[in-house]
Amino acid sequence: AGTALIAFMPTHASIGVTATVLLVVSRLLQGFATGGEIGVSSVVLMELAARNQRCYLVSWRSASQAAAVLLGAVVGAATTSLLTPEQLLAWGWRIPFVLGLLIAPFGWFIRRNMVETARRGIQLPSLRVLLKSHRPQLLLGILMMATPTASIYLMVLYMPTYLVRTLGMSPKMSLLSACFSSAVLFIAAPLFARLADRLPRRKPTQYVTMIISILLVYPVFLALTHGVGELASLLIICVYSAVAMGNNGVATVMIMEAFPAHHRATGMSMVYSFGVTIFGAFCPFFVTWLIGITQNPMAPAWYLLGALLVSLFALVKFPSRSPAH
């Protein structure tokens, strides 16, 4: 509904400020819908998987998000290349949203045909009990979301703008950066998950990738800001994106395993929603503001470093359980 509202919305010239209000409402609808999907879809994937394949199956949720970014960049590049600026402003901008409506029949088909195991005798979830008895898992889980959220907002979503506007690279870098980094994430997430499924604990791979990300964040942005060239910049962005975000599926499984089965969907949904809101929603705005007041293009590195340290603290404190749980 949110996507359709954007695709077929009357222009500001036709209905005035109502168009602006409707646009905000449609984006809120998209946000609420996506937020409602993440926690539940993650739990469904985990509970459909064998215990030694939980991370792998859940990682495809993260991989599919990267694939969506890649597809969005390709569609945006195609419409920009095939249409004149006048056509793009007049009606061409609606094309990606019309294509986005294809999610409706596919989503309906998947829900009609997916396997779901009936569960009997299970306790009913209670938000009051969840907040009272599982507060540490919720709070630490939200803090653990700092790294994947800040990383994807900076390295995938904000990076194209940063490369062109702040570092003065060519506009083609905007498309290439989004395409290559999302493609690498699509490949890396299942690979990291395969490795994690073979280990007796969830934390080891996360410690390794998080510490490497902390050590590399300053050199990465130092290299980008000192003009290593466009090809080298793309390589650096892709490698760092894989290291910083490739373990997202594993972290998601570890968070879900910390909750009882009847609280997993609600718990994961709260962790994801609050984590993304706190560490991601205002990330591009905050980083742009930091660059503006400091006149230092290294500002994104400090924001990302802070997010990494927050998540490392949460990872140390987070309850560690066996995958058999």
C-alpha positions in Angstrom: 0.0 0.0 0.0 2.8 2.4 0.8 4.6 1.7 -2.4 1.4 2.0 -4.5 0.6 5.3 -2.8 3.9 6.7 -4.0 3.7 5.2 -7.5 0.3 6.7 -8.3 0.4 9.8 -6.1 -0.9 13.1 -7.6 1.7 15.8 -8.0 2.2 18.8 -5.7 0.9 20.9 -8.5 -2.4 19.0 -8.5 -3.2 18.6 -4.7 -0.7 21.0 -3.1 0.7 20.2 0.4 -1.5 17.1 0.6 1.0 15.4 -1.7 3.7 16.0 0.8 1.6 14.7 3.7 0.7 11.6 1.7 4.4 11.0 0.8 5.3 11.0 4.5 2.4 8.7 5.3 3.4 6.3 2.5 7.0 6.1 3.7 5.8 5.5 7.3 3.6 2.6 5.9 6.7 1.1 4.2 8.7 1.5 7.4 6.1 -0.1 9.6 5.6 -3.0 7.1 9.3 -3.7 6.8 9.8 -3.5 10.5 7.0 -5.9 11.0 8.5 -8.4 8.6 12.1 -8.6 9.9 11.7 -10.1 13.3 9.0 -12.6 12.3 10.7 -13.7 9.0 14.0 -14.2 10.9 12.3 -16.5 13.5 10.5 -18.5 10.7 13.8 -19.0 8.9 15.6 -20.1 12.1 12.8 -22.5 13.2 12.5 -24.1 9.7 16.3 -24.9 9.8 18.1 -27.8 11.3 20.1 -26.7 14.3 23.4 -27.0 12.3 22.0 -24.7 9.6 20.4 -22.0 11.5 22.9 -19.2 10.8 23.0 -20.2 7.1 19.3 -20.1 6.6 18.8 -16.8 8.6 21.7 -15.2 6.7 19.7 -15.2 3.5 17.5 -12.6 5.1 20.5 -10.3 5.3 21.7 -11.4 1.9 18.3 -10.7 0.3 18.4 -7.2 1.7 21.8 -6.7 0.0 20.3 -8.1 -3.2 17.4 -5.6 -2.9 19.9 -2.7 -2.7 21.7 -4.0 -5.7 18.5 -4.4 -7.7 17.4 -0.9 -6.6 20.7 0.6 -7.8 20.4 -1.2 -11.2 16.8 0.0 -11.7 17.8 3.5 -10.8 20.7 3.5 -13.2 18.5 2.1 -16.0 15.8 4.7 -15.6 18.4 7.5 -15.4 20.2 6.2 -18.5 17.2 5.6 -20.7 15.1 8.7 -19.9 15.9 12.4 -20.3 16.1 14.5 -17.2 12.7 16.0 -18.1 11.1 12.6 -18.5 12.6 11.4 -15.3 11.2 14.4 -13.3 7.8 14.3 -15.0 6.9 10.5 -14.7 10.0 8.3 -14.9 10.7 8.5 -11.1 7.4 6.4 -10.7 8.8 3.4 -12.6 10.8 1.9 -9.7 7.8 2.1 -7.4 5.6 0.5 -10.0 8.1 -2.3 -10.3 8.2 -2.5 -6.5 4.5 -3.5 -6.5 5.6 -6.9 -7.8 6.3 -7.7 -4.1 2.6 -8.2 -3.6 1.9 -11.2 -5.8 5.2 -12.8 -4.9 4.6 -12.2 -1.2 1.1 -13.7 -1.4 2.5 -16.8 -3.3 5.2 -17.4 -0.7 2.8 -17.2 2.2 0.3 -19.5 0.5 2.9 -22.2 -0.2 5.5 -22.0 2.6 6.0 -24.8 5.1 5.0 -24.1 8.7 5.2 -26.5 11.5 2.2 -26.5 13.9 3.2 -26.0 17.5 1.1 -27.3 20.4 1.1 -26.5 24.0 3.4 -23.5 23.6 3.1 -20.6 26.0 1.5 -17.4 24.8 3.8 -14.4 24.5 3.4 -11.5 26.9 5.0 -8.1 26.3 5.0 -7.4 30.0 6.8 -10.6 30.8 9.3 -10.0 27.9 10.1 -6.5 29.2 10.4 -7.7 32.8 12.2 -11.0 32.5 14.3 -10.5 29.3 15.4 -6.9 29.6 19.1 -7.6 29.4 18.8 -9.5 26.2 16.7 -6.7 24.7 19.0 -3.9 25.7 22.2 -5.7 24.8 20.6 -6.9 21.5 19.8 -3.3 20.6 23.4 -2.3 21.3 24.6 -5.2 19.1 22.6 -3.8 16.2 24.9 -0.7 16.2 27.5 -2.3 14.1 25.5 -3.9 11.3 23.1 -0.9 11.2 25.8 1.8 11.1 27.8 -0.2 8.7 25.1 -0.7 6.1 23.9 2.9 6.4 27.4 4.3 5.9 29.2 1.8 3.7 26.3 0.9 1.4 23.6 3.6 1.5 25.5 6.8 2.4 28.8 5.9 0.7 27.7 6.8 -2.9 26.8 10.4 -1.7 30.0 10.6 0.4 32.2 9.6 -2.5 30.8 12.1 -4.9 29.9 15.1 -2.7 32.5 14.9 0.0 35.5 13.3 -1.8 34.7 14.7 -5.3 34.8 11.4 -7.2 32.9 10.9 -10.5 29.1 10.3 -10.4 29.6 6.8 -11.8 31.1 5.9 -8.4 27.7 6.4 -6.8 26.3 3.5 -8.8 29.4 1.3 -8.7 29.8 1.6 -4.9 26.2 0.6 -4.2 26.3 -2.3 -6.7 29.6 -3.8 -5.7 29.3 -3.5 -2.0 25.8 -5.0 -2.0 26.9 -7.8 -4.3 29.7 -8.6 -2.0 27.4 -8.7 1.0 25.0 -11.0 -0.9 27.9 -13.5 -1.2 29.6 -13.0 2.2 26.7 -13.4 4.5 26.0 -17.0 3.7 29.7 -17.9 3.7 30.2 -16.4 7.2 27.1 -18.2 8.4 28.3 -21.6 7.0 31.4 -21.2 9.1 29.5 -20.1 12.2 27.2 -23.2 12.0 30.2 -25.4 12.3 31.4 -23.9 15.6 30.1 -24.8 19.0 29.5 -21.2 19.9 28.1 -18.1 18.1 30.6 -15.5 19.4 34.0 -16.5 18.0 33.4 -15.3 14.4 31.8 -12.1 15.7 34.7 -11.3 17.8 37.1 -11.8 14.9 35.2 -9.7 12.4 34.4 -7.0 14.9 38.0 -6.6 16.1 39.2 -6.6 12.5 36.6 -3.9 11.6 37.7 -1.8 14.5 41.4 -2.0 13.5 40.6 -1.2 9.8 38.0 1.5 10.1 40.5 4.4 10.4 42.9 3.1 7.7 39.9 2.5 5.3 38.6 6.1 5.5 42.2 7.5 5.6 42.8 5.7 2.3 39.5 7.0 0.8 40.1 10.6 1.8 43.7 10.6 0.5 42.8 9.7 -3.0 43.9 6.1 -3.6 41.9 6.1 -6.9 38.5 4.9 -7.8 39.3 1.2 -8.5 41.2 0.9 -5.2 38.4 2.8 -3.4 35.8 0.3 -4.7 38.0 -2.7 -3.6 38.5 -1.2 -0.1 34.8 -0.5 0.3 33.8 -4.0 -0.8 36.3 -5.8 1.5 35.4 -3.7 4.5 31.7 -4.1 3.9 32.1 -7.9 3.8 34.1 -7.9 7.1 31.9 -5.4 8.9 28.5 -6.8 7.8 29.0 -10.4 6.7 28.3 -11.7 10.2 24.9 -10.1 10.5 23.0 -13.4 10.1 25.0 -15.0 12.9 24.4 -12.1 15.3 20.6 -12.3 14.5 20.6 -16.0 15.4 22.5 -15.5 18.6 20.0 -12.8 19.6 17.0 -15.0 18.8 18.5 -18.0 20.7 18.7 -15.8 23.8 14.8 -15.6 24.0 12.4 -18.4 24.8 10.6 -19.7 21.6 7.3 -17.9 22.4 9.1 -14.5 22.8 11.5 -14.8 19.8 9.5 -12.9 17.2 8.6 -10.0 19.5 12.0 -9.9 21.1 13.8 -9.8 17.7 11.4 -7.3 16.3 12.0 -4.9 19.2 15.8 -5.3 19.0 15.8 -4.7 15.3 13.4 -1.8 15.3 15.0 0.1 18.1 18.5 -0.7 16.9 17.9 0.6 13.4 16.0 3.7 14.7 18.8 4.7 17.1 21.9 3.8 15.2 20.7 4.0 11.5 17.8 6.3 10.9 19.7 9.5 11.8 23.2 8.1 10.7 23.5 9.9 7.3 22.1 13.2 8.8 24.5 13.0 11.8 27.5 12.2 9.7 26.8 15.0 7.2 26.4 17.4 10.1 29.7 16.2 11.6 31.5 16.8 8.3 29.9 20.2 8.0 30.9 21.5 11.5 34.4 19.9 11.6 35.2 20.2 7.9 36.9 16.8 8.3 36.0 14.1 5.8 37.1 11.5 8.3 34.0 12.1 10.4 32.2 8.9 9.2 35.1 6.8 10.6 34.6 8.1 14.1 30.8 7.4 14.0 31.4 3.9 12.7 34.2 3.3 15.3 31.8 4.4 18.1 29.1 2.0 16.8 31.7 -0.9 16.6 32.8 -0.3 20.2 29.2 -0.2 21.4 28.5 -3.5 19.8 31.8 -5.0 21.1 30.7 -4.1 24.6 27.3 -5.7 24.1 28.9 -8.8 22.6 31.1 -9.3 25.6 28.1 -9.0 28.0 25.6 -10.9 25.9 24.6 -14.3 27.3 26.3 -17.1 25.4 24.3 -20.2 24.7 24.9 -23.4 22.8 23.4 -23.6 19.3 21.5 -26.6 20.7 19.3 -24.2 22.7 
